[in-house]
Amino acid sequence: MLSNPFNPQFFRIFATALLILIVAGCSSSLAETSQLITSGSQSASPAETLQPSPDLSPQDVVRIQVEALQNNDGDDKGIEIAFRFASPTNRQATGPLNRFTYLVKNPTYRPMLNHKLAEYNPIEISGNTATQRVTITGSDGSASVYLFELSRQDTPTCSGCWLTDGVSFVPTRQGNLTNI
């Protein structure tokens, strides 16, 4: 009988199922991030669920922030998640959260909020720093390019975590020509 937890066959099936769940959880894609941001969780808000971790690559951090901003809601939970992945240096310059929210909503960064599409250039990693260009297609169809600059932290709160030091708007040739 398989329902007896002391039955060796039940234990093997249970252990196999548990292993499959663990492996599936570890290999889950970041597409699930946007679902988590938009749907939340019964026990914790998305901002509490998505935390910096040494297990996240710099690409993961950029995608989490971009997808969070894409799925920003009326309570600015997406902006809150993006701020969570800002480095201490970045937080000093742009924080606290209400000031960061104001900065993200200014015309330079506003296209990132609730955008239609994000295209990621290959990430460039050099030691403990990384950069990645991301082209955002805004809700109005216009394209904007941003450069994410990250560094691996050596702090007691998140040693080994990749966090964003800054995000810069990158003028494009097309953008420059339209301003002439």
C-alpha positions in Angstrom: 0.0 0.0 0.0 1.5 3.3 -1.1 -0.2 5.6 1.5 1.9 4.1 4.4 4.7 6.6 5.0 6.9 3.8 6.4 6.6 1.8 3.2 9.9 1.9 1.3 8.2 2.3 -2.1 6.1 5.3 -0.8 9.3 6.9 0.6 11.1 6.5 -2.8 8.2 8.0 -4.7 8.0 10.9 -2.1 11.7 11.5 -2.3 11.7 11.5 -6.1 8.8 13.9 -6.2 10.5 16.2 -3.7 13.8 16.1 -5.7 11.9 17.0 -8.9 10.2 20.0 -7.1 13.6 21.2 -5.7 15.3 21.0 -9.1 12.3 22.6 -10.9 12.4 25.4 -8.3 16.1 26.0 -8.8 15.8 26.1 -12.5 12.7 28.3 -12.7 12.9 31.1 -15.2 12.7 34.8 -14.6 9.5 34.8 -16.5 8.0 33.7 -13.2 9.3 36.9 -11.6 6.8 39.0 -13.5 4.0 36.6 -12.5 5.1 36.9 -8.9 5.2 40.7 -9.1 1.8 41.0 -10.7 0.0 38.3 -8.6 1.9 38.6 -5.3 1.7 36.0 -2.6 -0.9 35.2 0.0 1.7 35.3 2.9 4.1 38.0 1.7 4.1 41.0 -0.6 6.3 40.7 -3.8 8.7 43.3 -2.3 9.2 41.0 0.7 9.6 37.9 -1.6 12.1 39.2 -4.1 15.3 39.9 -2.2 19.0 40.3 -3.2 20.9 37.1 -2.9 24.4 35.9 -3.7 22.7 33.2 -5.9 21.4 35.8 -8.4 23.6 36.7 -11.3 24.0 40.3 -12.5 21.7 39.4 -15.5 19.1 38.1 -13.0 19.2 41.4 -11.0 18.8 43.5 -14.2 15.8 41.4 -15.3 14.2 41.5 -11.9 14.4 45.3 -11.8 13.2 45.7 -15.4 10.3 43.3 -15.0 9.4 44.9 -11.7 9.2 48.3 -13.3 7.3 46.8 -16.3 4.7 45.5 -13.8 4.6 48.5 -11.5 1.2 49.0 -9.9 -0.7 51.8 -8.2 1.1 51.2 -5.0 4.5 51.4 -6.8 5.4 47.9 -5.8 7.6 47.5 -8.9 9.6 50.6 -8.0 9.9 49.3 -4.4 11.3 46.0 -5.8 13.8 47.9 -8.0 14.9 49.9 -5.1 15.5 46.8 -3.1 18.2 45.8 -5.6 20.0 49.2 -5.5 23.4 49.1 -4.0 24.1 51.0 -0.8 26.0 53.7 -2.8 23.0 54.0 -5.1 20.6 54.2 -2.2 22.7 57.0 -0.6 22.4 59.0 -3.8 18.8 58.2 -4.7 17.0 57.2 -1.5 14.9 57.0 0.6 12.2 55.1 -1.3 9.9 58.0 -1.8 12.7 60.1 -3.4 13.7 57.1 -5.6 10.0 56.8 -6.7 10.0 60.4 -7.6 13.2 59.9 -9.7 11.9 56.9 -11.5 8.7 58.8 -12.4 10.7 61.7 -14.0 10.7 61.9 -17.8 14.1 60.2 -18.1 13.1 57.0 -16.5 9.3 57.1 -16.9 9.5 55.0 -20.1 10.6 52.0 -18.0 7.3 52.1 -16.1 4.7 49.6 -17.5 6.7 49.3 -20.8 5.8 46.9 -23.6 9.1 45.3 -24.3 12.7 45.0 -23.0 15.6 43.8 -25.2 18.8 42.9 -23.3 22.2 43.3 -24.8 24.8 40.8 -23.7 26.1 41.6 -20.2 29.7 42.6 -19.8 31.3 41.4 -16.6 34.8 42.4 -15.4 35.7 41.2 -12.0 33.3 42.5 -9.5 31.5 45.0 -11.9 29.0 44.4 -14.7 27.2 46.5 -17.3 24.2 45.7 -19.4 22.4 47.8 -22.0 18.6 47.4 -22.1 16.4 48.8 -24.8 12.9 49.6 -23.5 9.9 50.0 -25.8 7.6 52.2 -23.9 3.8 52.0 -23.7 3.7 54.7 -26.4 6.0 52.6 -28.8 9.1 54.8 -28.4 12.4 53.1 -27.7 14.8 54.2 -24.9 18.2 52.7 -24.0 19.5 52.4 -20.5 22.8 51.2 -19.2 22.7 49.3 -15.9 25.9 49.3 -13.9 26.2 46.7 -11.1 28.8 45.6 -8.6 29.2 42.6 -6.4 28.8 43.7 -2.8 31.1 43.0 0.1 28.8 44.1 2.9 27.6 42.2 5.9 24.0 42.5 4.8 24.5 40.9 1.4 28.0 39.7 0.8 28.5 38.4 -2.7 25.2 40.0 -4.0 25.1 41.8 -7.3 23.3 45.1 -6.9 22.8 48.1 -9.2 25.0 51.1 -8.7 23.3 53.2 -11.3 21.1 53.3 -14.4 21.9 55.8 -17.1 19.8 56.9 -20.0 21.9 56.3 -23.2 21.2 58.9 -26.0 20.9 57.1 -29.3 21.8 58.5 -32.7 18.2 58.4 -33.7 17.2 60.3 -30.6 20.0 62.8 -31.2 18.8 63.4 -34.8 15.2 64.0 -33.7 16.4 66.7 -31.3 18.2 68.8 -33.9 
